């Protein structure tokens, strides 16, 4: 997972950085700089904006069974001091968990908390607790919560072998190409990629491909170009490509070719694969 996170962060800069800089008319949103998940030791700070209301929540694990929670709703951005400021209605509670992992009890300690959140010159987020100074010496670093767009294991066990299995120049290669394209389309159909981040998906594909040997990577890259061409043509004009799939015993490709969601999933997977190969110099 650490490797995935590092790869995603690097790819996000490569894939999105230049586009962001080109947005000359974009307006900087200072509040957005605070949003996200931050960590400091056993403490986690989440800042999110819901319906234009900024919520800041701090969780600190005092033990395996007890968590202290500070909740600040309705924080506002102080432009003069470049910080988020809460009202005087912050709630501090102590949560106790049972053996089943569920909250067994919740004790409210106070409901008049005040806090200030600011980001220092080094990029750390500082929390100033004005009631008990509970945040003394805490410096929060932004963390990355990642859910793989497609589990690398699934790519390695389904997507990669389907493409890698084509033997260029061998007897029946065209039939194997159509069969591989059908497998890839089926793989795409089984994964909803509509909300997948490009950098995340590219990172997953790259990690799966990098597990191959050098010879296998070269063969995968070559075969991918063939599969890509056939599938793109298939989604564009099924009737013109029907014979290739029928001859390969993959006539059921027709239902996939007519499914718009499958086409969109394939295009996301296709572009992520190409981006991964480009970054690997293929």
N, C-alpha and C positions, 0 to 999 in steps of 0.2 A: 504493500500500500504506500510506503514512503516513496518508493521509486515512481509509482503512478502519480503521486502528488507532485513530485519534483518535475516529472516529465510534462505534466499538464501545465504547471506554472511556466515552464520554459516555452512550451508551444503556444501558450496564450500570448506571450510577448511577441513571438514570431508571427503568429497568424492574425493577431488582432491589433498589435501595437501601431503598425503603420496606418491601418485604417482609422484608428482613433485619432492619430495626429492629423490626418487629412480632414477631419471634421472641423473645419475652421469656424463654423457657425455654432458649434456646440457650446452650451453655457455650462460652466463649472458649477457643480452642485456641492457645496461644502458639507452639507449634512450627510451626503452619501459616503464621504470619506470615513465616517464613524461607523456606518452600518456593517454588520457582519458578526462573526464569532471571534472572540479574543480570549487568550489564555494566559494565566500567570500561576504557575505551580498547581495547586489544587483548586484554583478558582477559574471559573469560566464566565465571561461577560458576553451577553448577546444584546446587540442593538439592532432594532428593526423598526421600520416605518409601516404602519398599518392604517389605511384610511387617513393618511396625513397626520397620524399621531405617532410620535416617537416613543418607543418602549425600551427601557434599559433594564436588564435583569442580570443580577450577579448570583452565581451559585458557588458555594464554597463547601467542599466535603470535609467536615470535621472528623468523620470516621466512616467506616464502611456502611453504617446504618443511619447516619445523621448528616443532614445537609442544611446549611444556613442559606437563606434566600433573601436578597434585597430586590425589591421591585419598584421601579420608578416609571410611572406612566405620565405621558404628556410633557416630556422633556422638550425644551425649545433651544434653537440654535442662537447663541449670542455672537453676532457677527463682529462686534467690537473686540471681543476677547477670544474669538475663534474657539468656542467650546460649546458643549451641550450643558444646559442647566435644568435641573428638575425643580418642581414646586416643593412645597413642604408637606407632601402627602405620601412620601415613600414608605413602603411597608417592609418591615424586616420580620421574617418568620423562621422557625426551626422545624424542619421536616424530619420525621422519623420513619424509617422503612422497615417493613416486616420481612420475614424469611422468603416471602413470595415476590419480593421486589416492588411491591405496591406501597403507597404511602399509608402508614398505620396511624399517624397522628400529625397534626399541624398546629403549632403554637405560635400565635402572633405576639411578637415582643413589643413592637411599636408601630405607629402608622403616621408619624410626623417626620419622616426622614427627608434629608436634603442632600443633594450630591451635585458635583460638577465633573464633567468628563472632558479631557483635552488630550490632544496628540502632541507629543514633544518633538523636538528637532530630529530625533533619531527614529521616529515612526512608532514609538511605543505609545499606547493609550494609558493615560493616568486617570485613576478614579479617586476623587476627593470625597470621602464620607464625612459630612459635617456634623454627624451625631456622635459617633464613637471613634472616628479616625481609623476604621477597620481596614482601610486600604493602604495604610502606611507601608512604604517599601515595596508595594506591588507595582509592577510594570507589565502591562498586558501586551502580548504579541498577537498579531492577527493569525488565526489558524485557518486551515482549509478543510472543509468538510466535503469529502468526495464520495460519490456513489458512481461506480464505473458505468459508463454509458452502455457498454456491453462487457460482461465479465470476461477478462482475458482468457480464462479457461475455456469458455464457450467458443471464443474466436479460434483458439488453438485446437479445439476438438472438432469444430464444425466448419467454420468458414475457411480457415487456412488449408486444411487437407483437401477440401473440395476443389480448390484452385490448383494446389500443388500436384494433384493426382493426374493432371493432363500430361501425357508424354508427347511432346511436339515431334512431328516427323514419323511417328509410329503408325502402324496400321490401325485404322479406326479412330484416329485422333479427332476427326471432326465430330464423330458420335460422342466421344468422351467430352469434347468441348460443350456440346449441347446438354449433356447430362450434368456437367459441372455448373453450367449456367442455371439449370433448373435447381440444383442444390443450393446455389448462392441465393437465388430468388426466394426459395423456401426459407432459408436462414433469415433473409431480410424480412420476410413476412412474419417471422416469429419474434421480432424485436421492434418495439415502438420507439423510433428514434426521433420523433417529431420535436421533442424538447431537449434532445441531447446537445450539449455544448460541443462545438467543432473541435476545440483543443482537447477536451476530454476524450472524445471518440477517436481522434487521431492518435492520442497517447496510448489508448488501449490497443489499437491496431499495431502501432509501432512496437510495443513491448512484445506482442504475440509474434510478430515477424522476426524480431531480433533474436528470438529463441531458436530460429532455424540456423542451419550451417550456412556458410557463405555460398555454396553451390545451390542450396535450396532457396535461399533468398533470391538469387539470380533467376532461378526457374520460376519462382512465384511471381516475380516482377514481369517476366515475359508472358506467363500464362494469364496474369491479371489483365494485361492489355487485350488479349483475345476474348476473355470472358466479358470484359467491359464493353468491347465493341459489339458482341452478339447481344448482350442484354439491353444495351441502349437501343439497338436496332429493333429488338423484339418489342420493347415498350412503345417504340415509335410506330411500328407497323407489324402487328402480330401476323396477319395473313401472309405477308411476304416471307416471314421467317418460320411459319408453321411447319413446312416440310422438314426442316432441320431437326426440330424437336420430335416430330412424329417418327422419323427414321431412327431416332435415338431412344424410342420408347418413352418419351417424356411429353406426351401430348397434353398431360394435365397442366402444363405450363400455361395453357390458354387462360385458365381462371386467374392465375397470378398476373399475367400480362395485362389483364383488364382491370386490375385492382389498383386504384390510384394511391392508396396508402402504401401498398407494396412498392410501387414505383418511387414514391418519395423516400421511403426507408432505404431502398437501394441507392438512390442518388446521394443520400447522406453518407452511407457506408462507402460508396464508390469514391466520393470526394475525399473522405478521411483516409482511405487506403492510398489514393494517389498522393495526398499531402505527406503521408508517412514515407512513402517510397521516394518522393522528391527530397525530403529532409535526409534520407539515407543515401542520397546521391544516385538514385536509379531513375 
